[in-house]
Each structure stands twice: as structure tokens, then as C-alpha cells.
Amino acid sequence: MWRVVDRVNVLVQIVDGRNPLFFYSQDLVAYAKELGKTRFLVVVNKSDLIEEKIRTKWNTYFIDQKIDHVFFTAK
């Protein structure tokens, strides 16, 4: 996987909206930032399964951590 990260321009990490930090790899983010050329995006999946209030708190958290993110649901 690390060789693939070296070759891409955008790295997308998909995490479960019910517990995003459990699936979030800080090592992967650190490695992508170390390369300097890779953009990083977190897709918070299953966002329809969490309350709007909690979704707002996660949004604030990701903004405070300067992590580009989007909320996604297939619903």
C-alpha cells in the first residue's frame, strides 16, 4: 500500500460515521503529508446513521484538525 501512496495525487480514506476515529489511520495521514504532494480526504460513510448534532461535532473536530472531509450516505 505504501508504494501506491507514493504514486497517487489524492488519497481517500473511508471511515464509518458511527466511530470515525476507530477506522482513521493517523499513520497513513502522516505519511501522505510527509510526501508533500499527496492530497488527503476523509469520507465519513454511513452519515445517515448518526444524529445531526453528532455529525456537527465530527465536522467541527475535522475542521479543527485541518482534515479535509465529506459526509456520505448511500440513502
N, CA, C, O and CB atoms as a CASP TS submission, in Angstrom:
PFRMAT TS
TARGET T0000
AUTHOR 0000-0000-0000
METHOD Language model
MODEL 1
PARENT N/A
ATOM      1  N   MET     1       0.814  -1.184   0.000  1.00  0.00           N
ATOM      2  CA  MET     1       0.000   0.000   0.000  1.00  0.00           C
ATOM      3  C   MET     1       0.865   1.258   0.000  1.00  0.00           C
ATOM      4  O   MET     1       0.523   2.247  -0.649  1.00  0.00           O
ATOM      5  CB  MET     1      -0.930  -0.008   1.194  1.00  0.00           C
ATOM      6  N   TRP     2       1.971   1.225   0.717  1.00  0.00           N
ATOM      7  CA  TRP     2       2.799   2.430   0.824  1.00  0.00           C
ATOM      8  C   TRP     2       3.364   2.837  -0.537  1.00  0.00           C
ATOM      9  O   TRP     2       3.523   4.029  -0.800  1.00  0.00           O
ATOM     10  CB  TRP     2       3.944   2.204   1.820  1.00  0.00           C
ATOM     11  N   ARG     3       3.667   1.883  -1.393  1.00  0.00           N
ATOM     12  CA  ARG     3       4.156   2.206  -2.743  1.00  0.00           C
ATOM     13  C   ARG     3       3.078   2.884  -3.570  1.00  0.00           C
ATOM     14  O   ARG     3       3.363   3.782  -4.362  1.00  0.00           O
ATOM     15  CB  ARG     3       4.638   0.940  -3.457  1.00  0.00           C
ATOM     16  N   VAL     4       1.846   2.452  -3.382  1.00  0.00           N
ATOM     17  CA  VAL     4       0.736   3.084  -4.098  1.00  0.00           C
ATOM     18  C   VAL     4       0.582   4.524  -3.643  1.00  0.00           C
ATOM     19  O   VAL     4       0.351   5.410  -4.466  1.00  0.00           O
ATOM     20  CB  VAL     4      -0.581   2.306  -3.874  1.00  0.00           C
ATOM     21  N   VAL     5       0.707   4.767  -2.363  1.00  0.00           N
ATOM     22  CA  VAL     5       0.586   6.128  -1.820  1.00  0.00           C
ATOM     23  C   VAL     5       1.638   7.037  -2.445  1.00  0.00           C
ATOM     24  O   VAL     5       1.370   8.214  -2.685  1.00  0.00           O
ATOM     25  CB  VAL     5       0.732   6.121  -0.274  1.00  0.00           C
ATOM     26  N   ASP     6       2.814   6.514  -2.709  1.00  0.00           N
ATOM     27  CA  ASP     6       3.873   7.304  -3.338  1.00  0.00           C
ATOM     28  C   ASP     6       3.501   7.775  -4.732  1.00  0.00           C
ATOM     29  O   ASP     6       4.025   8.785  -5.201  1.00  0.00           O
ATOM     30  CB  ASP     6       5.143   6.502  -3.404  1.00  0.00           C
ATOM     31  N   ARG     7       2.602   7.058  -5.403  1.00  0.00           N
ATOM     32  CA  ARG     7       2.296   7.327  -6.810  1.00  0.00           C
ATOM     33  C   ARG     7       1.017   8.120  -7.049  1.00  0.00           C
ATOM     34  O   ARG     7       0.782   8.564  -8.172  1.00  0.00           O
ATOM     35  CB  ARG     7       2.201   6.046  -7.539  1.00  0.00           C
ATOM     36  N   VAL     8       0.200   8.307  -6.048  1.00  0.00           N
ATOM     37  CA  VAL     8      -1.100   8.943  -6.257  1.00  0.00           C
ATOM     38  C   VAL     8      -1.052  10.434  -5.943  1.00  0.00           C
ATOM     39  O   VAL     8      -0.166  10.917  -5.238  1.00  0.00           O
ATOM     40  CB  VAL     8      -2.161   8.267  -5.398  1.00  0.00           C
ATOM     41  N   ASN     9      -2.038  11.147  -6.493  1.00  0.00           N
ATOM     42  CA  ASN     9      -2.169  12.576  -6.220  1.00  0.00           C
ATOM     43  C   ASN     9      -3.189  12.863  -5.134  1.00  0.00           C
ATOM     44  O   ASN     9      -3.101  13.870  -4.432  1.00  0.00           O
ATOM     45  CB  ASN     9      -2.551  13.311  -7.479  1.00  0.00           C
ATOM     46  N   VAL    10      -4.160  11.966  -5.002  1.00  0.00           N
ATOM     47  CA  VAL    10      -5.210  12.126  -3.997  1.00  0.00           C
ATOM     48  C   VAL    10      -5.369  10.808  -3.258  1.00  0.00           C
ATOM     49  O   VAL    10      -5.454   9.745  -3.874  1.00  0.00           O
ATOM     50  CB  VAL    10      -6.562  12.570  -4.646  1.00  0.00           C
ATOM     51  N   LEU    11      -5.408  10.884  -1.962  1.00  0.00           N
ATOM     52  CA  LEU    11      -5.600   9.712  -1.123  1.00  0.00           C
ATOM     53  C   LEU    11      -6.915   9.887  -0.373  1.00  0.00           C
ATOM     54  O   LEU    11      -7.115  10.888   0.315  1.00  0.00           O
ATOM     55  CB  LEU    11      -4.400   9.510  -0.134  1.00  0.00           C
ATOM     56  N   VAL    12      -7.813   8.905  -0.508  1.00  0.00           N
ATOM     57  CA  VAL    12      -9.117   8.960   0.130  1.00  0.00           C
ATOM     58  C   VAL    12      -9.197   7.850   1.163  1.00  0.00           C
ATOM     59  O   VAL    12      -8.943   6.683   0.864  1.00  0.00           O
ATOM     60  CB  VAL    12     -10.261   8.837  -0.912  1.00  0.00           C
ATOM     61  N   GLN    13      -9.548   8.227   2.366  1.00  0.00           N
ATOM     62  CA  GLN    13      -9.718   7.236   3.425  1.00  0.00           C
ATOM     63  C   GLN    13     -11.195   7.240   3.819  1.00  0.00           C
ATOM     64  O   GLN    13     -11.740   8.270   4.216  1.00  0.00           O
ATOM     65  CB  GLN    13      -8.786   7.543   4.666  1.00  0.00           C
ATOM     66  N   ILE    14     -11.829   6.081   3.705  1.00  0.00           N
ATOM     67  CA  ILE    14     -13.244   5.955   4.031  1.00  0.00           C
ATOM     68  C   ILE    14     -13.370   5.398   5.445  1.00  0.00           C
ATOM     69  O   ILE    14     -12.823   4.342   5.764  1.00  0.00           O
ATOM     70  CB  ILE    14     -13.983   5.042   3.001  1.00  0.00           C
ATOM     71  N   VAL    15     -14.102   6.130   6.285  1.00  0.00           N
ATOM     72  CA  VAL    15     -14.294   5.706   7.674  1.00  0.00           C
ATOM     73  C   VAL    15     -15.777   5.592   7.972  1.00  0.00           C
ATOM     74  O   VAL    15     -16.595   6.266   7.345  1.00  0.00           O
ATOM     75  CB  VAL    15     -13.619   6.695   8.656  1.00  0.00           C
ATOM     76  N   ASP    16     -16.124   4.751   8.917  1.00  0.00           N
ATOM     77  CA  ASP    16     -17.513   4.558   9.327  1.00  0.00           C
ATOM     78  C   ASP    16     -17.942   5.733  10.200  1.00  0.00           C
ATOM     79  O   ASP    16     -17.262   6.071  11.169  1.00  0.00           O
ATOM     80  CB  ASP    16     -17.691   3.209  10.088  1.00  0.00           C
ATOM     81  N   GLY    17     -19.061   6.349   9.859  1.00  0.00           N
ATOM     82  CA  GLY    17     -19.540   7.523  10.575  1.00  0.00           C
ATOM     83  C   GLY    17     -19.918   7.267  12.014  1.00  0.00           C
ATOM     84  O   GLY    17     -19.965   8.201  12.814  1.00  0.00           O
ATOM     85  N   ARG    18     -20.191   6.019  12.362  1.00  0.00           N
ATOM     86  CA  ARG    18     -20.592   5.716  13.731  1.00  0.00           C
ATOM     87  C   ARG    18     -19.421   5.786  14.698  1.00  0.00           C
ATOM     88  O   ARG    18     -19.624   5.980  15.897  1.00  0.00           O
ATOM     89  CB  ARG    18     -21.225   4.346  13.794  1.00  0.00           C
ATOM     90  N   ASN    19     -18.198   5.630  14.197  1.00  0.00           N
ATOM     91  CA  ASN    19     -16.995   5.739  15.018  1.00  0.00           C
ATOM     92  C   ASN    19     -15.802   6.034  14.105  1.00  0.00           C
ATOM     93  O   ASN    19     -14.971   5.154  13.879  1.00  0.00           O
ATOM     94  CB  ASN    19     -16.759   4.430  15.848  1.00  0.00           C
ATOM     95  N   PRO    20     -15.708   7.252  13.580  1.00  0.00           N
ATOM     96  CA  PRO    20     -14.699   7.572  12.573  1.00  0.00           C
ATOM     97  C   PRO    20     -13.248   7.362  13.022  1.00  0.00           C
ATOM     98  O   PRO    20     -12.422   6.904  12.233  1.00  0.00           O
ATOM     99  CB  PRO    20     -14.871   8.983  12.153  1.00  0.00           C
ATOM    100  N   LEU    21     -12.936   7.685  14.254  1.00  0.00           N
ATOM    101  CA  LEU    21     -11.539   7.587  14.682  1.00  0.00           C
ATOM    102  C   LEU    21     -11.065   6.143  14.850  1.00  0.00           C
ATOM    103  O   LEU    21      -9.861   5.885  14.836  1.00  0.00           O
ATOM    104  CB  LEU    21     -11.352   8.330  15.982  1.00  0.00           C
ATOM    105  N   PHE    22     -11.987   5.211  15.008  1.00  0.00           N
ATOM    106  CA  PHE    22     -11.612   3.810  15.108  1.00  0.00           C
ATOM    107  C   PHE    22     -11.005   3.321  13.790  1.00  0.00           C
ATOM    108  O   PHE    22     -10.088   2.501  13.789  1.00  0.00           O
ATOM    109  CB  PHE    22     -12.833   2.955  15.488  1.00  0.00           C
ATOM    110  N   PHE    23     -11.526   3.834  12.668  1.00  0.00           N
ATOM    111  CA  PHE    23     -11.084   3.401  11.351  1.00  0.00           C
ATOM    112  C   PHE    23     -10.074   4.353  10.720  1.00  0.00           C
ATOM    113  O   PHE    23      -9.506   4.041   9.673  1.00  0.00           O
ATOM    114  CB  PHE    23     -12.269   3.252  10.444  1.00  0.00           C
ATOM    115  N   TYR    24      -9.846   5.485  11.325  1.00  0.00           N
ATOM    116  CA  TYR    24      -8.969   6.521  10.795  1.00  0.00           C
ATOM    117  C   TYR    24      -7.509   6.177  11.084  1.00  0.00           C
ATOM    118  O   TYR    24      -7.138   5.931  12.232  1.00  0.00           O
ATOM    119  CB  TYR    24      -9.329   7.894  11.396  1.00  0.00           C
ATOM    120  N   SER    25      -6.691   6.163  10.046  1.00  0.00           N
ATOM    121  CA  SER    25      -5.273   5.839  10.211  1.00  0.00           C
ATOM    122  C   SER    25      -4.434   7.111  10.218  1.00  0.00           C
ATOM    123  O   SER    25      -4.214   7.728   9.176  1.00  0.00           O
ATOM    124  CB  SER    25      -4.798   4.891   9.091  1.00  0.00           C
ATOM    125  N   GLN    26      -3.972   7.495  11.399  1.00  0.00           N
ATOM    126  CA  GLN    26      -3.122   8.682  11.509  1.00  0.00           C
ATOM    127  C   GLN    26      -1.758   8.451  10.859  1.00  0.00           C
ATOM    128  O   GLN    26      -1.148   9.387  10.342  1.00  0.00           O
ATOM    129  CB  GLN    26      -2.942   9.073  12.981  1.00  0.00           C
ATOM    130  N   ASP    27      -1.286   7.219  10.885  1.00  0.00           N
ATOM    131  CA  ASP    27      -0.009   6.907  10.236  1.00  0.00           C
ATOM    132  C   ASP    27      -0.078   7.140   8.735  1.00  0.00           C
ATOM    133  O   ASP    27       0.871   7.644   8.134  1.00  0.00           O
ATOM    134  CB  ASP    27       0.392   5.459  10.517  1.00  0.00           C
ATOM    135  N   LEU    28      -1.193   6.776   8.136  1.00  0.00           N
ATOM    136  CA  LEU    28      -1.374   6.984   6.704  1.00  0.00           C
ATOM    137  C   LEU    28      -1.400   8.472   6.375  1.00  0.00           C
ATOM    138  O   LEU    28      -0.812   8.905   5.384  1.00  0.00           O
ATOM    139  CB  LEU    28      -2.664   6.311   6.222  1.00  0.00           C
ATOM    140  N   VAL    29      -2.072   9.238   7.194  1.00  0.00           N
ATOM    141  CA  VAL    29      -2.129  10.691   7.007  1.00  0.00           C
ATOM    142  C   VAL    29      -0.741  11.307   7.158  1.00  0.00           C
ATOM    143  O   VAL    29      -0.341  12.147   6.352  1.00  0.00           O
ATOM    144  CB  VAL    29      -3.107  11.330   8.015  1.00  0.00           C
ATOM    145  N   ALA    30      -0.021  10.897   8.175  1.00  0.00           N
ATOM    146  CA  ALA    30       1.325  11.425   8.407  1.00  0.00           C
ATOM    147  C   ALA    30       2.239  11.103   7.226  1.00  0.00           C
ATOM    148  O   ALA    30       3.028  11.946   6.800  1.00  0.00           O
ATOM    149  CB  ALA    30       1.915  10.848   9.710  1.00  0.00           C
ATOM    150  N   TYR    31       2.133   9.912   6.711  1.00  0.00           N
ATOM    151  CA  TYR    31       2.953   9.509   5.563  1.00  0.00           C
ATOM    152  C   TYR    31       2.594  10.322   4.325  1.00  0.00           C
ATOM    153  O   TYR    31       3.482  10.755   3.589  1.00  0.00           O
ATOM    154  CB  TYR    31       2.778   8.010   5.275  1.00  0.00           C
ATOM    155  N   ALA    32       1.307  10.532   4.091  1.00  0.00           N
ATOM    156  CA  ALA    32       0.870  11.327   2.943  1.00  0.00           C
ATOM    157  C   ALA    32       1.357  12.766   3.060  1.00  0.00           C
ATOM    158  O   ALA    32       1.781  13.364   2.071  1.00  0.00           O
ATOM    159  CB  ALA    32      -0.659  11.295   2.820  1.00  0.00           C
ATOM    160  N   LYS    33       1.296  13.322   4.266  1.00  0.00           N
ATOM    161  CA  LYS    33       1.779  14.693   4.471  1.00  0.00           C
ATOM    162  C   LYS    33       3.289  14.776   4.317  1.00  0.00           C
ATOM    163  O   LYS    33       3.817  15.777   3.832  1.00  0.00           O
ATOM    164  CB  LYS    33       1.370  15.203   5.856  1.00  0.00           C
ATOM    165  N   GLU    34       3.971  13.739   4.723  1.00  0.00           N
ATOM    166  CA  GLU    34       5.428  13.688   4.596  1.00  0.00           C
ATOM    167  C   GLU    34       5.852  13.761   3.137  1.00  0.00           C
ATOM    168  O   GLU    34       6.866  14.380   2.814  1.00  0.00           O
ATOM    169  CB  GLU    34       5.977  12.413   5.238  1.00  0.00           C
ATOM    170  N   LEU    35       5.083  13.132   2.255  1.00  0.00           N
ATOM    171  CA  LEU    35       5.383  13.172   0.827  1.00  0.00           C
ATOM    172  C   LEU    35       5.180  14.562   0.252  1.00  0.00           C
ATOM    173  O   LEU    35       5.861  14.963  -0.692  1.00  0.00           O
ATOM    174  CB  LEU    35       4.521  12.174   0.079  1.00  0.00           C
ATOM    175  N   GLY    36       4.231  15.295   0.832  1.00  0.00           N
ATOM    176  CA  GLY    36       4.014  16.668   0.432  1.00  0.00           C
ATOM    177  C   GLY    36       3.204  16.860  -0.830  1.00  0.00           C
ATOM    178  O   GLY    36       2.616  17.925  -1.018  1.00  0.00           O
ATOM    179  N   LYS    37       3.154  15.884  -1.688  1.00  0.00           N
ATOM    180  CA  LYS    37       2.451  16.058  -2.952  1.00  0.00           C
ATOM    181  C   LYS    37       1.060  15.439  -2.942  1.00  0.00           C
ATOM    182  O   LYS    37       0.264  15.692  -3.846  1.00  0.00           O
ATOM    183  CB  LYS    37       3.258  15.463  -4.070  1.00  0.00           C
ATOM    184  N   THR    38       0.767  14.652  -1.956  1.00  0.00           N
ATOM    185  CA  THR    38      -0.491  13.923  -1.914  1.00  0.00           C
ATOM    186  C   THR    38      -1.547  14.701  -1.144  1.00  0.00           C
ATOM    187  O   THR    38      -1.315  15.116  -0.009  1.00  0.00           O
ATOM    188  CB  THR    38      -0.288  12.549  -1.287  1.00  0.00           C
ATOM    189  N   ARG    39      -2.719  14.900  -1.768  1.00  0.00           N
ATOM    190  CA  ARG    39      -3.859  15.483  -1.061  1.00  0.00           C
ATOM    191  C   ARG    39      -4.585  14.370  -0.346  1.00  0.00           C
ATOM    192  O   ARG    39      -4.612  13.233  -0.819  1.00  0.00           O
ATOM    193  CB  ARG    39      -4.816  16.241  -2.031  1.00  0.00           C
ATOM    194  N   PHE    40      -5.164  14.685   0.772  1.00  0.00           N
ATOM    195  CA  PHE    40      -5.795  13.679   1.605  1.00  0.00           C
ATOM    196  C   PHE    40      -7.242  14.073   1.886  1.00  0.00           C
ATOM    197  O   PHE    40      -7.521  15.228   2.205  1.00  0.00           O
ATOM    198  CB  PHE    40      -5.014  13.492   2.919  1.00  0.00           C
ATOM    199  N   LEU    41      -8.160  13.118   1.769  1.00  0.00           N
ATOM    200  CA  LEU    41      -9.570  13.363   2.020  1.00  0.00           C
ATOM    201  C   LEU    41     -10.147  12.216   2.835  1.00  0.00           C
ATOM    202  O   LEU    41      -9.903  11.046   2.541  1.00  0.00           O
ATOM    203  CB  LEU    41     -10.344  13.536   0.696  1.00  0.00           C
ATOM    204  N   VAL    42     -10.908  12.562   3.857  1.00  0.00           N
ATOM    205  CA  VAL    42     -11.618  11.563   4.664  1.00  0.00           C
ATOM    206  C   VAL    42     -13.082  11.588   4.240  1.00  0.00           C
ATOM    207  O   VAL    42     -13.724  12.639   4.234  1.00  0.00           O
ATOM    208  CB  VAL    42     -11.463  11.846   6.215  1.00  0.00           C
ATOM    209  N   VAL    43     -13.596  10.416   3.887  1.00  0.00           N
ATOM    210  CA  VAL    43     -15.018  10.273   3.571  1.00  0.00           C
ATOM    211  C   VAL    43     -15.669   9.579   4.757  1.00  0.00           C
ATOM    212  O   VAL    43     -15.356   8.429   5.065  1.00  0.00           O
ATOM    213  CB  VAL    43     -15.247   9.465   2.228  1.00  0.00           C
ATOM    214  N   VAL    44     -16.571  10.282   5.415  1.00  0.00           N
ATOM    215  CA  VAL    44     -17.278   9.727   6.562  1.00  0.00           C
ATOM    216  C   VAL    44     -18.540   9.048   6.021  1.00  0.00           C
ATOM    217  O   VAL    44     -19.525   9.708   5.691  1.00  0.00           O
ATOM    218  CB  VAL    44     -17.626  10.845   7.635  1.00  0.00           C
ATOM    219  N   ASN    45     -18.487   7.735   5.939  1.00  0.00           N
ATOM    220  CA  ASN    45     -19.551   6.937   5.359  1.00  0.00           C
ATOM    221  C   ASN    45     -20.641   6.651   6.400  1.00  0.00           C
ATOM    222  O   ASN    45     -20.404   6.751   7.604  1.00  0.00           O
ATOM    223  CB  ASN    45     -18.986   5.624   4.796  1.00  0.00           C
ATOM    224  N   LYS    46     -21.811   6.300   5.928  1.00  0.00           N
ATOM    225  CA  LYS    46     -22.964   5.964   6.786  1.00  0.00           C
ATOM    226  C   LYS    46     -23.363   7.140   7.677  1.00  0.00           C
ATOM    227  O   LYS    46     -23.787   6.952   8.817  1.00  0.00           O
ATOM    228  CB  LYS    46     -22.640   4.737   7.661  1.00  0.00           C
ATOM    229  N   SER    47     -23.223   8.333   7.153  1.00  0.00           N
ATOM    230  CA  SER    47     -23.522   9.509   7.969  1.00  0.00           C
ATOM    231  C   SER    47     -25.009   9.638   8.278  1.00  0.00           C
ATOM    232  O   SER    47     -25.387  10.408   9.160  1.00  0.00           O
ATOM    233  CB  SER    47     -23.037  10.761   7.270  1.00  0.00           C
ATOM    234  N   ASP    48     -25.859   8.896   7.566  1.00  0.00           N
ATOM    235  CA  ASP    48     -27.283   8.927   7.869  1.00  0.00           C
ATOM    236  C   ASP    48     -27.610   8.169   9.158  1.00  0.00           C
ATOM    237  O   ASP    48     -28.706   8.305   9.701  1.00  0.00           O
ATOM    238  CB  ASP    48     -28.074   8.343   6.709  1.00  0.00           C
ATOM    239  N   LEU    49     -26.668   7.383   9.635  1.00  0.00           N
ATOM    240  CA  LEU    49     -26.907   6.595  10.847  1.00  0.00           C
ATOM    241  C   LEU    49     -26.520   7.330  12.131  1.00  0.00           C
ATOM    242  O   LEU    49     -26.692   6.802  13.229  1.00  0.00           O
ATOM    243  CB  LEU    49     -26.144   5.299  10.765  1.00  0.00           C
ATOM    244  N   ILE    50     -25.997   8.546  11.987  1.00  0.00           N
ATOM    245  CA  ILE    50     -25.657   9.335  13.175  1.00  0.00           C
ATOM    246  C   ILE    50     -26.515  10.602  13.208  1.00  0.00           C
ATOM    247  O   ILE    50     -26.889  11.148  12.170  1.00  0.00           O
ATOM    248  CB  ILE    50     -24.137   9.699  13.186  1.00  0.00           C
ATOM    249  N   GLU    51     -26.810  11.049  14.414  1.00  0.00           N
ATOM    250  CA  GLU    51     -27.652  12.238  14.578  1.00  0.00           C
ATOM    251  C   GLU    51     -26.945  13.475  14.029  1.00  0.00           C
ATOM    252  O   GLU    51     -25.717  13.537  13.981  1.00  0.00           O
ATOM    253  CB  GLU    51     -28.014  12.446  16.064  1.00  0.00           C
ATOM    254  N   GLU    52     -27.736  14.443  13.622  1.00  0.00           N
ATOM    255  CA  GLU    52     -27.181  15.668  13.061  1.00  0.00           C
ATOM    256  C   GLU    52     -26.274  16.387  14.063  1.00  0.00           C
ATOM    257  O   GLU    52     -25.252  16.957  13.679  1.00  0.00           O
ATOM    258  CB  GLU    52     -28.306  16.595  12.615  1.00  0.00           C
ATOM    259  N   LYS    53     -26.641  16.360  15.332  1.00  0.00           N
ATOM    260  CA  LYS    53     -25.843  17.005  16.383  1.00  0.00           C
ATOM    261  C   LYS    53     -24.448  16.370  16.465  1.00  0.00           C
ATOM    262  O   LYS    53     -23.447  17.076  16.592  1.00  0.00           O
ATOM    263  CB  LYS    53     -26.564  16.899  17.756  1.00  0.00           C
ATOM    264  N   ILE    54     -24.392  15.061  16.394  1.00  0.00           N
ATOM    265  CA  ILE    54     -23.104  14.359  16.447  1.00  0.00           C
ATOM    266  C   ILE    54     -22.314  14.597  15.167  1.00  0.00           C
ATOM    267  O   ILE    54     -21.094  14.755  15.207  1.00  0.00           O
ATOM    268  CB  ILE    54     -23.315  12.846  16.668  1.00  0.00           C
ATOM    269  N   ARG    55     -23.005  14.623  14.036  1.00  0.00           N
ATOM    270  CA  ARG    55     -22.353  14.907  12.764  1.00  0.00           C
ATOM    271  C   ARG    55     -21.719  16.300  12.787  1.00  0.00           C
ATOM    272  O   ARG    55     -20.627  16.502  12.256  1.00  0.00           O
ATOM    273  CB  ARG    55     -23.362  14.793  11.604  1.00  0.00           C
ATOM    274  N   THR    56     -22.409  17.250  13.402  1.00  0.00           N
ATOM    275  CA  THR    56     -21.880  18.613  13.529  1.00  0.00           C
ATOM    276  C   THR    56     -20.613  18.622  14.386  1.00  0.00           C
ATOM    277  O   THR    56     -19.656  19.333  14.081  1.00  0.00           O
ATOM    278  CB  THR    56     -22.944  19.553  14.143  1.00  0.00           C
ATOM    279  N   LYS    57     -20.614  17.828  15.459  1.00  0.00           N
ATOM    280  CA  LYS    57     -19.427  17.761  16.314  1.00  0.00           C
ATOM    281  C   LYS    57     -18.253  17.134  15.565  1.00  0.00           C
ATOM    282  O   LYS    57     -17.120  17.599  15.697  1.00  0.00           O
ATOM    283  CB  LYS    57     -19.730  16.959  17.593  1.00  0.00           C
ATOM    284  N   TRP    58     -18.510  16.080  14.778  1.00  0.00           N
ATOM    285  CA  TRP    58     -17.429  15.491  13.982  1.00  0.00           C
ATOM    286  C   TRP    58     -16.916  16.481  12.949  1.00  0.00           C
ATOM    287  O   TRP    58     -15.714  16.545  12.691  1.00  0.00           O
ATOM    288  CB  TRP    58     -17.907  14.208  13.291  1.00  0.00           C
ATOM    289  N   ASN    59     -17.818  17.249  12.358  1.00  0.00           N
ATOM    290  CA  ASN    59     -17.408  18.263  11.387  1.00  0.00           C
ATOM    291  C   ASN    59     -16.474  19.276  12.041  1.00  0.00           C
ATOM    292  O   ASN    59     -15.441  19.633  11.475  1.00  0.00           O
ATOM    293  CB  ASN    59     -18.640  18.976  10.792  1.00  0.00           C
ATOM    294  N   THR    60     -16.840  19.731  13.225  1.00  0.00           N
ATOM    295  CA  THR    60     -16.003  20.677  13.965  1.00  0.00           C
ATOM    296  C   THR    60     -14.643  20.063  14.294  1.00  0.00           C
ATOM    297  O   THR    60     -13.612  20.724  14.170  1.00  0.00           O
ATOM    298  CB  THR    60     -16.710  21.121  15.256  1.00  0.00           C
ATOM    299  N   TYR    61     -14.646  18.813  14.709  1.00  0.00           N
ATOM    300  CA  TYR    61     -13.395  18.124  15.038  1.00  0.00           C
ATOM    301  C   TYR    61     -12.466  18.070  13.824  1.00  0.00           C
ATOM    302  O   TYR    61     -11.288  18.414  13.927  1.00  0.00           O
ATOM    303  CB  TYR    61     -13.684  16.697  15.546  1.00  0.00           C
ATOM    304  N   PHE    62     -12.990  17.642  12.682  1.00  0.00           N
ATOM    305  CA  PHE    62     -12.154  17.528  11.488  1.00  0.00           C
ATOM    306  C   PHE    62     -11.656  18.900  11.015  1.00  0.00           C
ATOM    307  O   PHE    62     -10.528  19.021  10.537  1.00  0.00           O
ATOM    308  CB  PHE    62     -12.934  16.838  10.364  1.00  0.00           C
ATOM    309  N   ILE    63     -12.485  19.913  11.148  1.00  0.00           N
ATOM    310  CA  ILE    63     -12.049  21.266  10.780  1.00  0.00           C
ATOM    311  C   ILE    63     -10.926  21.722  11.716  1.00  0.00           C
ATOM    312  O   ILE    63      -9.925  22.274  11.259  1.00  0.00           O
ATOM    313  CB  ILE    63     -13.244  22.266  10.835  1.00  0.00           C
ATOM    314  N   ASP    64     -11.088  21.494  13.017  1.00  0.00           N
ATOM    315  CA  ASP    64     -10.056  21.874  13.985  1.00  0.00           C
ATOM    316  C   ASP    64      -8.733  21.154  13.727  1.00  0.00           C
ATOM    317  O   ASP    64      -7.659  21.714  13.950  1.00  0.00           O
ATOM    318  CB  ASP    64     -10.533  21.577  15.401  1.00  0.00           C
ATOM    319  N   GLN    65      -8.819  19.916  13.259  1.00  0.00           N
ATOM    320  CA  GLN    65      -7.614  19.124  12.959  1.00  0.00           C
ATOM    321  C   GLN    65      -7.072  19.402  11.553  1.00  0.00           C
ATOM    322  O   GLN    65      -6.071  18.817  11.138  1.00  0.00           O
ATOM    323  CB  GLN    65      -7.919  17.631  13.103  1.00  0.00           C
ATOM    324  N   LYS    66      -7.749  20.307  10.822  1.00  0.00           N
ATOM    325  CA  LYS    66      -7.371  20.663   9.449  1.00  0.00           C
ATOM    326  C   LYS    66      -7.357  19.439   8.522  1.00  0.00           C
ATOM    327  O   LYS    66      -6.427  19.232   7.743  1.00  0.00           O
ATOM    328  CB  LYS    66      -5.993  21.335   9.442  1.00  0.00           C
ATOM    329  N   ILE    67      -8.414  18.645   8.637  1.00  0.00           N
ATOM    330  CA  ILE    67      -8.572  17.444   7.821  1.00  0.00           C
ATOM    331  C   ILE    67      -9.707  17.681   6.835  1.00  0.00           C
ATOM    332  O   ILE    67     -10.847  17.913   7.237  1.00  0.00           O
ATOM    333  CB  ILE    67      -8.851  16.185   8.705  1.00  0.00           C
ATOM    334  N   ASP    68      -9.393  17.621   5.540  1.00  0.00           N
ATOM    335  CA  ASP    68     -10.431  17.733   4.521  1.00  0.00           C
ATOM    336  C   ASP    68     -11.332  16.510   4.630  1.00  0.00           C
ATOM    337  O   ASP    68     -10.852  15.379   4.707  1.00  0.00           O
ATOM    338  CB  ASP    68      -9.813  17.856   3.084  1.00  0.00           C
ATOM    339  N   HIS    69     -12.630  16.745   4.637  1.00  0.00           N
ATOM    340  CA  HIS    69     -13.564  15.645   4.842  1.00  0.00           C
ATOM    341  C   HIS    69     -14.892  15.934   4.174  1.00  0.00           C
ATOM    342  O   HIS    69     -15.228  17.087   3.901  1.00  0.00           O
ATOM    343  CB  HIS    69     -13.770  15.386   6.328  1.00  0.00           C
ATOM    344  N   VAL    70     -15.640  14.881   3.915  1.00  0.00           N
ATOM    345  CA  VAL    70     -17.014  14.970   3.431  1.00  0.00           C
ATOM    346  C   VAL    70     -17.833  13.888   4.129  1.00  0.00           C
ATOM    347  O   VAL    70     -17.309  12.843   4.513  1.00  0.00           O
ATOM    348  CB  VAL    70     -17.083  14.815   1.870  1.00  0.00           C
ATOM    349  N   PHE    71     -19.101  14.153   4.282  1.00  0.00           N
ATOM    350  CA  PHE    71     -20.024  13.172   4.829  1.00  0.00           C
ATOM    351  C   PHE    71     -20.757  12.529   3.665  1.00  0.00           C
ATOM    352  O   PHE    71     -21.173  13.216   2.732  1.00  0.00           O
ATOM    353  CB  PHE    71     -21.021  13.823   5.842  1.00  0.00           C
ATOM    354  N   PHE    72     -20.917  11.208   3.717  1.00  0.00           N
ATOM    355  CA  PHE    72     -21.531  10.485   2.610  1.00  0.00           C
ATOM    356  C   PHE    72     -22.536   9.479   3.139  1.00  0.00           C
ATOM    357  O   PHE    72     -22.349   8.869   4.192  1.00  0.00           O
ATOM    358  CB  PHE    72     -20.464   9.780   1.759  1.00  0.00           C
ATOM    359  N   THR    73     -23.604   9.324   2.380  1.00  0.00           N
ATOM    360  CA  THR    73     -24.575   8.275   2.645  1.00  0.00           C
ATOM    361  C   THR    73     -25.145   7.787   1.321  1.00  0.00           C
ATOM    362  O   THR    73     -25.329   8.574   0.393  1.00  0.00           O
ATOM    363  CB  THR    73     -25.704   8.780   3.585  1.00  0.00           C
ATOM    364  N   ALA    74     -25.417   6.521   1.234  1.00  0.00           N
ATOM    365  CA  ALA    74     -26.000   5.966   0.023  1.00  0.00           C
ATOM    366  C   ALA    74     -27.512   6.099   0.025  1.00  0.00           C
ATOM    367  O   ALA    74     -28.174   5.764  -0.957  1.00  0.00           O
ATOM    368  CB  ALA    74     -25.607   4.512  -0.132  1.00  0.00           C
ATOM    369  N   LYS    75     -28.046   6.583   1.115  1.00  0.00           N
ATOM    370  CA  LYS    75     -29.503   6.714   1.257  1.00  0.00           C
ATOM    371  C   LYS    75     -30.048   7.819   0.394  1.00  0.00           C
ATOM    372  O   LYS    75     -31.254   8.064   0.394  1.00  0.00           O
ATOM    373  CB  LYS    75     -29.879   6.968   2.699  1.00  0.00           C
TER
END
